Structures are given as C-alpha cells and as structure tokens.
Amino acid sequence: MEATGSTYDSIVTYAQLMNNVGYPINAATASSVLHLVGNTATPIISADTGAGSGAVCAITGSDLTGKITITIGTSPVVGGNLCGVFFNVPFPNGSTPFVLLSPHNANAKMSTAFGGGETTGSFTIFAGSTPPTTNATYEWVYLIAQPN
C-alpha cells in the first residue's frame, strides 16, 4: 500500500480494515474513499421471456457496479422478468444484497421496470405494469451493497 497524506493506493480487505492490520485506517470512525472499484469479473446476464423473443441483455462492470442495457424483442410481457443478473462471487453468510438500480436513458426513466428478487447470487429486472416497447433500448446503472 502506498500512502500519500491520507490517500492510500491499494486494495484493503474487510478483515484488514476491521483488524487494522498494518493500515492506518480505522473502520470504526468516519472514512472517505476517492472511488469504489469492484474487483470481480463482469456478472453474467441473461434475457428472460418478459423481454420478448430475440431480446438482448448486456452488462458491463463488476459485482459492485456497472451498466445494464436491454434491447427488447418482439412480444414483451407485462410484469414479466426482463433479465437475470448473476454475480461472480455470491454474497457470504446468506446475506442478501441491496440493489440500487437507476435509469440511464429516457426509455428506462419512463418505464415501470424495477430491480428485485435479490438472492445471495443474483437479482432480476422486472418489466413492471407497463409493457416495454418492442425494439427499444433501456439502460440502467446499478450499485450493489452488502448489508451488515
């Protein structure tokens, strides 16, 4: 770890923070970070029937944060599952993560789609009460957090 003033350029594990092993960081007091960077590979994403026939779901990022793009196929389903996102590293101890999903384009903002169905290894994007538009592209950014 390289220190400059109170800025540290390294990855510190949760155990190191909690045990304060060799790092002048106290997790029990207020801390700040410059950026949050996930250190997993990109999650796996798959289109579900709610997105319609021929739908394409794509994802960039990590288990922590990223962007989801869905291009709706033909005959999307009201209230159906649009796509499933599967983490590379399941959350430990049966801990179900919090998923923050935010619209990243006008189509997503105007839709009734939402994230939910969280498990230790995945979450789902549901179509909501308004059917998605055939051939339209919807984009969301996400942030995943593990509760205590």
Secondary structure, DSSP 8 states (H G I E B T S, - for coil): -EEETTEEES---HHHHHHT-S-S--TTS----S-----S---EEEE-GGG-BT-EEEEEE-SSEEEEEEE--BS--TT-EEEEEE-SS--GGG---EEEEEE-SHHHHHS--EEE---SSEEEEE--SS---TT-EEEEEEEEE---
